Amino acid sequence: MNYPKVIKRYCPKCKKHTAQKVSIYKAGKRRASAIGERRHAEDKKGYGGQKFPKLAKPAKVTKKVTRMLTCPECKKKFNTYGIRIKKFELVAA
């Protein structure tokens, strides 16, 4: 799916329509010091195999893509709901 890099839409913070920049949301780096991460590492440590079995056949073929819109005036970022799609490409329109 080809999607424009800039889209005109309403900004609730500015209370007006602005040409907002579109980018794809990417999850940040996971913290190894987080309690869940430490628990998972402890469960995997030593003998006894993998805690969560590696799936032989994944259930889903596609991933959800979350679009992130940035208002140029107030620099506020908005996340939109994820679209389940195989290929998502930002194009200049």
C-alpha atoms as an extended CHARMM CRD file, in Angstrom:
* protein
*
        93  EXT
         1         1  MET       CA              0.0000000000        0.0000000000        0.0000000000  PROA      1               0.0000000000
         2         2  ASN       CA              1.3800000000        3.4030000000       -0.9660000000  PROA      2               0.0000000000
         3         3  TYR       CA              0.6250000000        6.1200000000        1.5850000000  PROA      3               0.0000000000
         4         4  PRO       CA              1.4770000000        9.8590000000        1.3430000000  PROA      4               0.0000000000
         5         5  LYS       CA              4.3540000000       11.2360000000        3.4700000000  PROA      5               0.0000000000
         6         6  VAL       CA              2.3410000000       14.3810000000        4.2860000000  PROA      6               0.0000000000
         7         7  ILE       CA             -1.3950000000       14.3580000000        5.0150000000  PROA      7               0.0000000000
         8         8  LYS       CA             -3.6810000000       17.2810000000        5.8030000000  PROA      8               0.0000000000
         9         9  ARG       CA             -5.6770000000       16.5940000000        8.9330000000  PROA      9               0.0000000000
        10        10  TYR       CA             -7.1530000000       18.2060000000       12.0310000000  PROA      10              0.0000000000
        11        11  CYS       CA             -4.8490000000       18.7490000000       15.0050000000  PROA      11              0.0000000000
        12        12  PRO       CA             -6.8190000000       18.6750000000       18.2880000000  PROA      12              0.0000000000
        13        13  LYS       CA             -4.0570000000       20.5750000000       20.1200000000  PROA      13              0.0000000000
        14        14  CYS       CA             -3.7970000000       23.4720000000       17.6070000000  PROA      14              0.0000000000
        15        15  LYS       CA             -7.5490000000       23.2190000000       16.8950000000  PROA      15              0.0000000000
        16        16  LYS       CA             -6.9910000000       23.6470000000       13.1430000000  PROA      16              0.0000000000
        17        17  HSD       CA             -6.1120000000       21.6620000000       10.0200000000  PROA      17              0.0000000000
        18        18  THR       CA             -2.3900000000       21.2450000000        9.3490000000  PROA      18              0.0000000000
        19        19  ALA       CA             -0.2580000000       19.2940000000        6.8540000000  PROA      19              0.0000000000
        20        20  GLN       CA              1.0590000000       16.5550000000        9.1510000000  PROA      20              0.0000000000
        21        21  LYS       CA              4.1240000000       14.4230000000        8.5120000000  PROA      21              0.0000000000
        22        22  VAL       CA              3.5180000000       10.6490000000        8.4470000000  PROA      22              0.0000000000
        23        23  SER       CA              6.0190000000        8.1080000000        9.7490000000  PROA      23              0.0000000000
        24        24  ILE       CA              5.8360000000        4.4540000000       10.7850000000  PROA      24              0.0000000000
        25        25  TYR       CA              5.8910000000        3.7580000000       14.5360000000  PROA      25              0.0000000000
        26        26  LYS       CA              8.7780000000        1.5750000000       15.6550000000  PROA      26              0.0000000000
        27        27  ALA       CA              9.0260000000        0.1150000000       19.1580000000  PROA      27              0.0000000000
        28        28  GLY       CA             11.9730000000        1.3160000000       21.2180000000  PROA      28              0.0000000000
        29        29  LYS       CA             14.7800000000       -0.7880000000       22.6130000000  PROA      29              0.0000000000
        30        30  ARG       CA             13.7050000000       -3.0990000000       25.4450000000  PROA      30              0.0000000000
        31        31  ARG       CA             15.2370000000       -2.4350000000       28.8630000000  PROA      31              0.0000000000
        32        32  ALA       CA             17.1190000000       -5.4450000000       30.2470000000  PROA      32              0.0000000000
        33        33  SER       CA             16.6780000000       -4.0480000000       33.7710000000  PROA      33              0.0000000000
        34        34  ALA       CA             12.8420000000       -4.2140000000       33.6150000000  PROA      34              0.0000000000
        35        35  ILE       CA             11.3330000000       -6.7620000000       36.0480000000  PROA      35              0.0000000000
        36        36  GLY       CA              9.5370000000       -8.7530000000       33.3350000000  PROA      36              0.0000000000
        37        37  GLU       CA             12.7010000000       -8.9500000000       31.2540000000  PROA      37              0.0000000000
        38        38  ARG       CA             14.6910000000      -10.1790000000       34.2900000000  PROA      38              0.0000000000
        39        39  ARG       CA             12.0520000000      -12.8150000000       35.1420000000  PROA      39              0.0000000000
        40        40  HSD       CA             12.0040000000      -14.0860000000       31.5760000000  PROA      40              0.0000000000
        41        41  ALA       CA             15.8230000000      -14.3270000000       31.4880000000  PROA      41              0.0000000000
        42        42  GLU       CA             15.8170000000      -16.2750000000       34.7660000000  PROA      42              0.0000000000
        43        43  ASP       CA             13.1950000000      -18.7340000000       33.4710000000  PROA      43              0.0000000000
        44        44  LYS       CA             15.2230000000      -19.3460000000       30.2980000000  PROA      44              0.0000000000
        45        45  LYS       CA             18.5210000000      -19.7650000000       32.1760000000  PROA      45              0.0000000000
        46        46  GLY       CA             20.0180000000      -23.2260000000       32.7760000000  PROA      46              0.0000000000
        47        47  TYR       CA             18.6260000000      -26.5590000000       31.6560000000  PROA      47              0.0000000000
        48        48  GLY       CA             15.0060000000      -27.3420000000       30.8710000000  PROA      48              0.0000000000
        49        49  GLY       CA             14.5750000000      -25.9490000000       27.3920000000  PROA      49              0.0000000000
        50        50  GLN       CA             12.8940000000      -22.8250000000       26.0590000000  PROA      50              0.0000000000
        51        51  LYS       CA             10.2740000000      -21.2400000000       28.3190000000  PROA      51              0.0000000000
        52        52  PHE       CA              8.0250000000      -20.2520000000       25.4130000000  PROA      52              0.0000000000
        53        53  PRO       CA              8.1710000000      -22.7340000000       22.5320000000  PROA      53              0.0000000000
        54        54  LYS       CA              9.2130000000      -21.3210000000       19.1780000000  PROA      54              0.0000000000
        55        55  LEU       CA              6.2410000000      -21.5280000000       16.8300000000  PROA      55              0.0000000000
        56        56  ALA       CA              6.6940000000      -23.9190000000       13.9030000000  PROA      56              0.0000000000
        57        57  LYS       CA              4.0160000000      -22.1560000000       11.8510000000  PROA      57              0.0000000000
        58        58  PRO       CA              3.0860000000      -18.5740000000       12.7500000000  PROA      58              0.0000000000
        59        59  ALA       CA             -0.6450000000      -17.8920000000       12.8950000000  PROA      59              0.0000000000
        60        60  LYS       CA             -0.5770000000      -14.5770000000       11.0480000000  PROA      60              0.0000000000
        61        61  VAL       CA              0.9760000000      -13.7180000000        7.6840000000  PROA      61              0.0000000000
        62        62  THR       CA              0.9010000000       -9.9250000000        8.0900000000  PROA      62              0.0000000000
        63        63  LYS       CA              1.9790000000       -7.4140000000       10.7380000000  PROA      63              0.0000000000
        64        64  LYS       CA              0.0770000000       -4.3750000000       11.9720000000  PROA      64              0.0000000000
        65        65  VAL       CA              1.5540000000       -1.0400000000       10.9060000000  PROA      65              0.0000000000
        66        66  THR       CA              0.8970000000        1.9480000000       13.1860000000  PROA      66              0.0000000000
        67        67  ARG       CA              1.1790000000        5.3560000000       11.5210000000  PROA      67              0.0000000000
        68        68  MET       CA              2.5980000000        8.2290000000       13.5490000000  PROA      68              0.0000000000
        69        69  LEU       CA              1.4810000000       11.7320000000       12.5490000000  PROA      69              0.0000000000
        70        70  THR       CA              3.4570000000       14.8070000000       13.6180000000  PROA      70              0.0000000000
        71        71  CYS       CA              1.9490000000       18.3000000000       13.5950000000  PROA      71              0.0000000000
        72        72  PRO       CA              4.4970000000       20.8120000000       12.2350000000  PROA      72              0.0000000000
        73        73  GLU       CA              3.2010000000       23.7140000000       14.3680000000  PROA      73              0.0000000000
        74        74  CYS       CA              2.9030000000       22.2490000000       17.8720000000  PROA      74              0.0000000000
        75        75  LYS       CA              5.1800000000       19.1780000000       17.2550000000  PROA      75              0.0000000000
        76        76  LYS       CA              2.5330000000       16.9400000000       18.8540000000  PROA      76              0.0000000000
        77        77  LYS       CA              2.5980000000       13.3080000000       17.7410000000  PROA      77              0.0000000000
        78        78  PHE       CA             -0.5120000000       11.2100000000       17.1570000000  PROA      78              0.0000000000
        79        79  ASN       CA             -0.6460000000        7.4380000000       16.7510000000  PROA      79              0.0000000000
        80        80  THR       CA             -3.3510000000        5.9840000000       14.5290000000  PROA      80              0.0000000000
        81        81  TYR       CA             -4.7620000000        2.4770000000       14.8150000000  PROA      81              0.0000000000
        82        82  GLY       CA             -2.7720000000       -0.3380000000       13.1960000000  PROA      82              0.0000000000
        83        83  ILE       CA             -3.5590000000       -1.4930000000        9.6620000000  PROA      83              0.0000000000
        84        84  ARG       CA             -2.9000000000       -5.1670000000        9.0190000000  PROA      84              0.0000000000
        85        85  ILE       CA             -1.0260000000       -5.1320000000        5.7340000000  PROA      85              0.0000000000
        86        86  LYS       CA              1.8190000000       -7.0190000000        4.0170000000  PROA      86              0.0000000000
        87        87  LYS       CA              3.6320000000       -4.0380000000        2.4930000000  PROA      87              0.0000000000
        88        88  PHE       CA              3.3270000000       -0.4110000000        3.6180000000  PROA      88              0.0000000000
        89        89  GLU       CA              5.2920000000        2.2840000000        1.7820000000  PROA      89              0.0000000000
        90        90  LEU       CA              5.4160000000        6.0540000000        2.3100000000  PROA      90              0.0000000000
        91        91  VAL       CA              5.4980000000        7.9870000000       -0.9730000000  PROA      91              0.0000000000
        92        92  ALA       CA              5.7150000000       11.6940000000       -1.8000000000  PROA      92              0.0000000000
        93        93  ALA       CA              2.3260000000       12.7670000000       -3.1180000000  PROA      93              0.0000000000
